[in-house]
Amino acid sequence: MSKLKQRLITGALLSALAIVLLMAGGAVMAVAALLFVCVAMHEEYHALTIAGNRPVAWPTWVGIVLSVPLSVWLGTAVLIPLLMLVFLVTLVCVVFREEPRLEDALLSIMPMFTVMLPGLCVVALAMVQPKELQVTLLFLALAIPCIGDTFAFVVGSTVGGPKLCPAVSPNKTVSGAIAGLAGSLLTALGIGLASFLLCDEAVRMLLPAWWQYIFMGLLGGAAGQMGDLFASLVKRHCGLKDFSNLFPGHGGMLDRIDSILFSSMVIFCFLLMI
C-alpha cells in the first residue's frame, strides 16, 4: 500500500470517528476527548525525555485525573486552583532535586498548558447543554483548524511564495497561512448558518451572534496554526519527525490534535461570553 493511500484511509477513518463522537456528544465525547488528551500528553512528555530532559510528569497526571470529577462536583472554576496546585507541586519536585535545572522546570509544566488545559476545554465543550449548542461549539473547535489546514495546504503547495516560519516549519508559506485563515473563517460562518437554520427558536437565542463566528473563525484559525507550529518546534527540539506512529501516515495523537487543542481554547473562551 502506498504512503498516500495509507494516509487517505487513515484520514477517512479518523474523520468518521470524529463525526460519530460529535453526534454522540455528552459523556461519550468527554471521555473520548480525555483519553485522546492523555495519549497526546504521554507523547509530549516522552518526546521531551528522548531529548535528554528530565520533566516531572506525575503532578500533571494527577491533575488531569482529578479535573473531571472536581469540575462535575464544584464547577469548572475549580480548574484554576487545581492548575495552580499542579504548577507549584511540579516546581517543588524540580527545585528540590540534587541537580535542579531551569529547563526541566519549564518543560515539566509545558504539557500542562499546551495539552492538559486545552484538552479540558474540549471536555467542557462536550458537557454544554442544550445538545444543539454543544454540537455547534464542538464542530467549530474541530472544523475551524482542520478545514483551515486543508486550505493552507492546497494554496500553499500551489501558490508557494515567502515562507511563514522556515526555522520551525520549512514547508509552510505566508500564502498558505492566509488561505488557512480564510478557510477557517468560511468554516465558522458556514457552521453558524447551518446551526441557525437547523435549530429551533429557543436554541437560536443561545447561539453565538454572527460577528462572534467571524472572531471565532479568525482567532480559532490563528490559534490552530500556532498550535501546529508549536508542535513542530517541540519536535525540532526533540529531533523527531512525528510524536509517534500511532496513526499510519499521520504520526501520533499530538500530531493530529495539536491545532484542535489550541483552537478549542478560543471556542471555550467565547462560550464564556455568549
C-alpha positions in Angstrom: 0.0 0.0 0.0 1.4 3.4 -1.0 2.0 6.0 1.7 -0.5 8.4 0.2 -3.2 5.7 0.1 -2.4 4.7 3.6 -2.7 8.4 4.7 -6.0 8.8 2.9 -7.5 5.7 4.5 -6.3 6.7 8.0 -7.6 10.2 7.5 -11.1 8.9 6.4 -11.3 6.6 9.4 -10.3 9.4 11.8 -12.9 11.8 10.2 -15.6 9.1 10.6 -14.7 8.6 14.2 -14.8 12.3 14.9 -18.3 12.6 13.4 -19.5 9.7 15.4 -18.2 11.2 18.6 -19.6 14.6 17.8 -23.0 13.1 17.3 -22.8 11.1 20.5 -21.6 14.1 22.4 -22.0 14.4 26.2 -20.2 11.9 28.4 -19.1 9.8 25.4 -17.4 12.7 23.7 -15.9 13.9 27.1 -14.4 10.5 27.9 -13.0 10.1 24.4 -11.5 13.6 24.5 -9.9 12.9 27.8 -8.4 9.6 26.5 -7.0 11.4 23.4 -5.5 14.1 25.6 -3.9 11.5 27.9 -2.3 9.9 24.9 -1.1 13.2 23.5 0.3 14.3 26.9 2.2 11.0 27.2 3.7 11.6 23.7 4.8 15.1 24.6 6.5 14.0 27.9 8.1 11.0 26.1 9.4 13.3 23.4 10.9 15.7 26.0 12.5 12.7 27.7 14.0 11.4 24.5 15.6 14.8 24.0 17.6 14.4 27.3 15.3 16.4 29.5 14.1 15.2 32.9 10.5 16.5 33.1 8.3 15.8 36.2 5.1 14.4 34.9 3.2 12.9 37.8 1.6 16.1 39.2 0.1 16.9 35.8 -1.3 13.3 35.5 -2.8 13.6 39.0 -4.3 16.9 38.0 -5.9 15.6 34.8 -7.4 12.6 36.7 -8.9 14.9 39.4 -10.1 17.6 36.9 -13.2 15.9 35.6 -14.7 14.7 38.9 -13.9 18.1 40.6 -15.4 20.0 37.7 -18.6 18.0 37.9 -18.8 18.4 41.7 -17.6 22.0 42.1 -17.9 23.5 38.6 -15.2 24.5 36.1 -14.0 27.4 38.3 -12.1 24.7 40.3 -9.7 24.2 37.4 -7.9 27.4 38.2 -6.8 26.5 41.7 -6.2 22.9 40.6 -3.8 24.1 37.8 -2.0 26.4 40.3 -1.6 23.4 42.7 -0.2 21.2 39.9 2.1 24.1 38.9 3.5 24.6 42.4 3.9 20.8 43.2 5.8 20.4 39.9 8.2 23.3 40.7 8.8 21.9 44.2 9.7 18.5 42.7 12.3 20.1 40.3 13.7 22.7 42.6 14.5 20.2 45.4 16.4 17.8 43.2 20.1 17.3 43.8 20.7 18.9 40.4 17.8 21.2 39.6 17.7 22.7 36.1 15.6 25.6 35.0 14.8 23.9 31.7 13.4 20.8 33.5 11.1 23.0 35.5 9.8 24.8 32.4 9.5 21.7 30.3 7.7 19.9 33.2 4.8 22.4 33.2 4.7 22.9 29.4 2.4 19.9 28.7 0.1 21.1 31.4 -0.6 24.3 29.5 -0.2 23.0 25.9 -2.1 19.7 26.2 -3.9 19.3 29.5 -5.6 22.7 29.7 -6.7 22.9 26.1 -7.9 19.3 26.4 -10.1 20.2 29.4 -11.6 22.9 27.2 -12.8 20.2 24.8 -14.2 18.2 27.7 -16.0 21.3 29.0 -17.5 21.9 25.5 -18.7 18.3 25.4 -20.8 18.9 28.6 -22.6 22.0 27.3 -26.4 22.0 27.1 -28.6 22.0 25.1 -27.2 19.4 22.8 -27.6 21.6 19.7 -25.3 24.3 21.2 -22.9 21.6 22.3 -22.6 20.1 18.7 -22.2 23.6 17.2 -19.3 24.5 19.5 -17.6 21.2 19.1 -17.9 21.4 15.3 -16.3 24.8 15.5 -13.5 23.6 17.6 -12.7 20.7 15.3 -13.6 22.0 11.8 -12.0 25.5 12.1 -8.4 24.2 12.4 -8.9 21.1 10.2 -10.5 22.8 7.2 -8.2 25.8 7.6 -5.3 23.4 7.4 -6.6 21.9 4.2 -7.0 25.4 2.6 -3.5 26.2 3.8 -2.0 23.0 2.3 -3.7 23.4 -1.1 -3.0 27.1 -1.6 0.5 26.9 0.0 1.6 24.0 -2.2 0.1 25.6 -5.3 1.0 29.2 -5.0 4.1 29.0 -2.8 5.8 32.3 -2.1 7.6 33.5 1.0 8.0 31.1 3.9 5.9 31.7 7.0 8.3 30.4 9.7 11.2 28.5 8.0 13.2 28.0 11.2 10.3 25.9 12.6 8.4 24.5 9.6 10.1 25.0 6.3 7.1 24.0 4.2 4.6 26.5 5.5 4.1 29.7 3.4 2.6 33.0 4.0 0.0 32.4 1.2 -0.9 29.1 2.9 -1.4 30.8 6.3 -3.6 33.5 4.8 -5.7 30.9 2.9 -5.9 28.9 6.1 -7.4 31.8 7.9 -9.9 32.4 5.1 -10.8 28.7 5.2 -11.3 28.9 9.0 -13.4 32.0 8.6 -15.7 30.4 6.0 -16.0 27.3 8.0 -17.1 29.2 11.1 -19.7 31.2 9.1 -20.9 28.0 7.4 -21.4 26.2 10.8 -23.1 29.3 12.1 -25.5 29.4 9.2 -26.3 25.7 9.4 -26.9 25.9 13.2 -29.3 28.8 12.7 -31.2 27.0 10.0 -31.4 23.7 11.8 -32.1 24.8 15.4 -35.4 25.9 16.8 -36.1 29.4 18.1 -35.3 28.6 21.7 -31.8 27.3 20.8 -31.1 30.2 18.4 -31.3 32.5 21.3 -28.3 30.7 22.8 -26.2 30.5 19.7 -23.3 32.9 19.1 -24.1 36.1 17.2 -22.9 36.3 13.5 -20.0 38.6 14.4 -18.8 36.2 17.0 -18.5 33.5 14.3 -16.2 35.8 12.5 -13.9 36.2 15.5 -14.0 32.5 16.3 -13.1 31.7 12.8 -10.2 34.1 12.6 -8.9 33.7 16.2 -9.6 29.9 16.2 -7.8 29.6 12.9 -4.8 31.6 14.0 -4.6 29.6 17.3 -4.8 26.4 15.3 -1.9 27.4 13.1 0.1 28.4 16.2 -0.6 25.1 17.8 0.7 23.3 14.7 3.8 25.5 14.7 4.4 25.0 18.4 4.2 21.2 18.0 6.7 21.4 15.1 9.0 23.4 17.4 8.8 20.8 20.1 9.6 18.0 17.6 12.5 20.0 16.2 13.8 20.4 19.8 13.5 16.7 20.4 14.9 15.6 17.0 11.6 13.9 16.0 9.7 13.8 12.7 6.4 12.6 14.5 5.5 12.2 18.1 4.7 8.5 17.5 3.5 6.2 14.7 0.1 5.7 16.3 -1.8 6.6 13.0 -0.2 5.2 9.8 0.8 8.1 7.6 -0.3 10.7 10.1 2.1 10.3 13.1 0.9 10.4 16.7 -2.1 11.6 18.5 -0.5 15.0 19.2 0.4 15.4 15.5 -3.3 15.1 14.8 -4.9 17.2 17.5 -2.3 19.9 18.1 -4.2 22.6 16.2 -7.5 21.4 17.6 -6.3 21.8 21.2 -5.3 25.4 20.6 -8.4 26.2 18.7 -10.6 24.7 21.5 -9.3 27.2 23.9 -10.6 30.0 21.8 -14.0 28.4 21.4 -14.2 27.8 25.1 -13.4 31.5 25.9 -16.2 32.5 23.5 -18.6 30.1 25.3 -17.9 32.1 28.5 -19.0 35.3 26.7 -22.1 34.2 24.8 
